[in-house]
Amino acid sequence: MGKKTMTSRERVKRAVHLQEPDRVPRDIWITQDSYVALRRELGLSPVVSKPWDWQNTPNAIRPGTTTWSTDSRIDLDVVEKLDLDIIRRSGYPTNGGRGFVYRPEDELYIDEWGVPHHRAEFETGYGGAHFEIRIYPLAEATAKDLDDYPWPDPHDPSFLGDLPDELPRIYKDTPYAILGQFGRGGIYEQAKYLRGFEQIFIDMAIDQEFVHALFEKLLQVELEMNRVGIQAVGKYLTILRLSPEDLGTQTSTLVSPQIHEEVVRPYYKRRFHEVRKMLDDIGNRDCKILYHSCGAAYPMMPGLVEDGMDVFDPLQPVEVISEPWRLKQDFGHKLAFLGGINVQSTLPRGTPEDVRQEVRQRIKEMAPGGGYILSPAHRMLPDIPFRNIRAMYDAGEEFGYYPITL
């Protein structure tokens, strides 16, 4: 076991700049229901007892990294207890509320994009819930209808919330790296939620005029959200996460590489370039841009790297064409990776020794030369036992010190 010689911020900065730090950095991604249990297991007092009950629970808020999820913000005491290196902070709903706006007449929750959701309890026996879309508000819209749609307002004071006060304090008073996100929806991803999953793919084949009109609207909202956030607090960031854009399933891409190149990629490219310029203009040239895509995104990776992606998240160890070792081999000279520990099998159903061995393998594959941040491969749900969460970070301590000699 080695010895720490860097602060967390220095450690993360070196890793995302593709240099070897003293130790593999560590991050966490977890739902609000799971976070309540995690705090209890760590012996910490509860912060919010019902994190999704925004109307009735003090301090409940939905920061979230997508508009439907129940991701939790992580408090400093948990970061310290687990010896993590990153504090994630994101913008808030632009609807003036702390979460979804509840509509009691049909028991639906409306997000800031006007999309109605139903709160669906997990049927696993472990508790927890997520939000399922019930109505796609642009399902029958035409390109002309888009001008009249009530798009989120990035200049709504509720969007940044307490970030202008909190991020300078974290930067000044703690050693941790800050991973920020200001976009709340994205382009390709949010189009699915507004138009409908089936319809947007049909549009890509037979109505590309509508797709381009919708993508342009979404791009402008995404860029303005990032502009507002970067100008306010961008100088404190080590990593900026763009809105997530899932490109694949477990075994394939969602659209053909040709459609992606012709219809989707031009908007990503503009977003990467514009956001990079925003960061450079405020003097934070060291901040790296993180892009999230679930699924087998390997065929799109060369374009993403070329267009400006610095960090890829989440490193999912399940795809048949996007195995971690392959991504490191083909793109590790230009790209850092975050994630890697399986939330579909090893963490929820494995033993602590299974977790230990997977962490060892992931560090062996991904950490040499820098460019790897240890983290679950996606958000952790309530079915993941605390013993395996602890085993993941204990294994990071056991195997994660440089030089890596596994």
N, C-alpha and C positions, 0 to 999 in steps of 0.2 A: 504494500500500500504506500502510495506516494504522499507528497506534502503539497498543500496549496501555496502558491507563491504569487497569485494574481487575485485581484478583486473579480467579482462576478462580471462586472461590466467589461473589464479588460479581457476576461476569459471568452465571453461571447463575441466580442469584437474580433479577437484573433480567429476564432472558429469561423465566423462568417466571411472573414477576409482570406480564408483558405490557408491559415497558418496554424501550427500546432500550439495550443495553449498548455497550461499546466495540467488540466484535467478536462475531460469531456464535459461541456456544460449540460445543465439539466433544466427541463421545463415540465409543465403539467397542463393538461387540458381535461376539464371535468364538468359535468352538468351540475346544476344547482342542487338537485335532490341528492346527488352523490356527494356533493361538497358538504352538505349538512352532516352526513354520516362520517365523512373524513374528519371533520373538525371534532366530532365526538370521539372518534378512535384516537385522535392525537391528544385528547385531554384538554381541548380548547373550548371555551364557552361558545354557544351558538350566536351567530350574527343575525341570521334570519331564519325563523322556524318554518315559514311557508313562503319560499322565495318566489313562487309564481303568483301569489295572491296579492297583486299590486294594489288592488282597491282597499284592502283591509289590513295589510301587514306593514307596519313601519319599517323603513329601510329596505324594503323589497324593491328591486330595480332590475330591468332587463337590459344589461349591456349587450351581450350577445355578439356573435360574429356573423350570424345570418339572421334573417328576419323571423325564422320559425323556431330557432333553437332555444334551449334554456341553459346556455353556457353560463358558468359562474365566474365572477371576478375573484381573484385569489388575494386574500389579505396577507399582510406582511408577516404575521405570526406563523402562518402556514409555510410561507417561503422559507422562513428561518428554521422551522422544525424539520422540513424535508431537505434542507440545504440546497435549495433551487437557486438558479442564477438569473431568471427572467421574471419580470412582472409584466403581465399583459393588461393593457387598458384600451378600451375602444369607445367610440362615440355612443351616444344614447339615442333613443327614439326621437324623431323630429316632430312628433305629434303633441308635444307638451306634456305627455304622460310619462310614467315611470316604466310602463310596459305596454302590453296590448290594451286597447280600449275595449272594455267588456260591453257587449250588447245583450242585455238580459232577455229580451223578447225571443231570441232564438239561441241563446247561450253560446254565442260566438265571440271570438276575440279578434279585433281588427288591428292590423299592424299599420305602421306609418306609410305603407304603400297602398293602403286601402284593401288589402287582401284579408278576407275573413278566415279564421282558423277555429278548429275544434280542439279542445284539450283532451288528448287521448291517453288514458292510463295504460302503462305497460302491463302486459299479461304474463309476465315472467315470474311473478311472486316475490320480486325484490322491491317493488314500489317504483315510483318515478313516473314521468309522463313526458310527452312531447306534443307539439302542436301540428295538426294535420290541416292542410288547406282544403276548404270546402267549396269555395267559389273562386273562379278565375275572372277577375273583373274586366279583363280585356279580351275575353274569349271570342267575342263577336265584333270587336272593334275594327275599324278601318284606319288607314294611315292618317286620314283627316281628323279622326277622333282623338288622336294622341295630343294634339295641342290643347284640348280642353280638359285633359285628365289632371286631377289634383296631385301633382308630383310632390315628393318630400322637399321641404325647404331647408337646405343646408345652413341657412342663416337664422333659423329658429334658435333662440337662446338655449332651448333645452338640449340641442344637439351636442354641444361641448360639455354642458353641465359643469361638474367640478374639476374637469381636466386642467383648465388654466391655473388652478391653485394646486392640484394634487401632483401633477407631473414635475413641476419645478422642485417641489418638496421631496419627491422620491429621488430625483436626480441629485439634489444637494445633500440629503440626509442619509441616503442608503448607498450601498455599493453595487446595486443591482442594475442590470441592463433593462431597458424599457422596450417592449414590443407593442407598438401602437397600431390601431386600425381605425380609420375614419369612414371609409366607405361602408354602406349598410345595404348591400343588395347585389351590386355588381351589374354585369351586362347580360351575358348568356344565362347565368343562373337566375337572375331576377326575371328575365323574360319568360322562363318556364313557369314561375309563380304567378305572373300576371296574365299570361296568354293560355297557359295549360301545357302540360308536358307533351301530349300528343300533337296538339295544334301547332306548337312552335316548330316541331320537326316537319310537319306537313308544309308549313309556311316556307321552310328552308328549301323545300323541293319545288313548290309551285307559286309562291308569293314572296319572292325575295325583296320586292319593293317595300312590303310591310315590314319585313324583318329588318331591313336597313333603317327604316324610319324609327322603329322601336329601339334598335340598338343605339342609334344616335342620341335619342332622348336619354336612355339609360347611361350612356357614356358621359353626357354632359352633367347629369346629377352626380355620378361617381366622381368626376373630376372636381366639381365644385365642393363636394364634401371633403375631398382630400386637400383642396386649396385652403379651405377654412381651417381645417385641423392643422395642417402643416404650418400655416402662417402663425397660428396661435401657440402651438407647442411642439412643432416638428423638430426644433433644435435639440430636444431632449432624447430623441429616439436613437436606439441602436439598430432597430429593425422596424420597417413599416410593412404591415400586412395589407395587401390589397383585398378587396372583397372577394370571397371565395367563388370559384367558378369550376364546378365539377365537370370534367371532360370525359370520364369513363365509367364503365361498369366494372365488376370484378374481373372480367375477362376480355373486354374490348372497349373501344372508344364509342361514344354516343352517336357521333356522326362520322362520315368517311373523312379521311385526311383531305380529300379534294374540297368537300364542302367547308371543312374547317379553314382551309387556306383561303378560300374565296369569300366566305361570309363572316366567319368569326374572328380570325386572326387580325384583320386590319384594325379592329376596335381595340383588341388587347395591345397591339403594337403602339397605337396612339396613346393609350393609357399609360403604358410603361414609360414612354418618352416624355409625356407631359408631367407625370409625377416625379420622374427623375429630375427634370428641370426645376420643379418646385422646390425639391430638397436642395439642389445645388444653389438655387437663388437665395436661400436663407443661410447658406454657408455650411450645411450639413452634408458634405460630400461623402462622409464615411458611412452614412446610414444606408443599409442594404434593403432591397425591396424583396419581400417574401410573397410568393404566389401559392395559393392553395388549390389543389385539385384532387378530389378523391378518384379512385379507379385507375384503370390501365391507361395512363396518359402518355406512355412512351413514344408513340408516333408523333406527338405534338411537341415533345421536349426540345428538339433542335431549334424550332422556331421560337419557343418561349425563351430559351437561353439567348438566342441571337437578338431578340427584341428587348431584353433588359431584366429578365428574372435573375436574381442573385441567390435566393434561398427557395428551395422547394419543400412544401409541406402538404399533406403529411406523408412521410415515408411509410407506405403500407406494405407489409411483408407477405402479401397474399396473391398479388396479381401474377398471372402466368407470363406476362410480357414486360412487367415492370419490377422485377425482383430487385431488392436493394443493391446486391453486388453488381448487377448489370448497370444500374443507374450510376453507381460510384465509378465503375470502370469507364463508362462512356462519357460521363458529364462531370465527374468529380474534379477535373482540372479547372472548371469554370463555375461550379455550382456547389453551394452548401445544402445540407439536408437536415430536416427536423422531423422527429418521430421515430418510428421503427419497431415499437414493441406492440405485438398483436393484441388488439382489443376484442377480436372476434373469437379467439380460442385460448391463447396462452394466458392472458390476464384474467379472464372470467372463469376458465375451466381448468387451467393448469395448476400444478403445485408450485410452491415457492422455488423449488429446484428447477422446474421447467422454465420459470421466469428468469432465474439466474442464468441458465444456459442460453436462453434467447438473447439476453442483454450481452452476454459474453460474445456471442456470434455477431451481433449487430455492431458492437464496438470493434471487433476484429475486422469486419468488412468495411465499415464506414469511417472510422476515426483516423486512420493513418493519414498524415498530411494535413490534418485539420478538416474543417468543413462538416462536422457532425454535432448535432445537439440531441441528447438523449431525451426521449419523451414518449408517452403512449402514441400509437399510430393514429389515434382519433380521440374524440372526447370519451372519457370514461363514464360508463353508466353504472347504475346501482348494483348490477350483478357482479361487479369486480370486487372481490374481498380485500379488506385492508391488508391482510398478510401478503398479498401479491403486489399491492402498491408499494409496501415497505420493501419487499424483495427486489423490486425493480430498481429502486434508488440505492439500496444496499449493494446491489451488483454493480451499479454505476460507480460506487465508491471503491469496490474491490478491483474492478478491471479498467477503470477509466483514466488512470494517470498515465501521462506521457513520460518516456516513450512507450508506445503500445507494442508489446512483445508477445501477444497471444498466438 
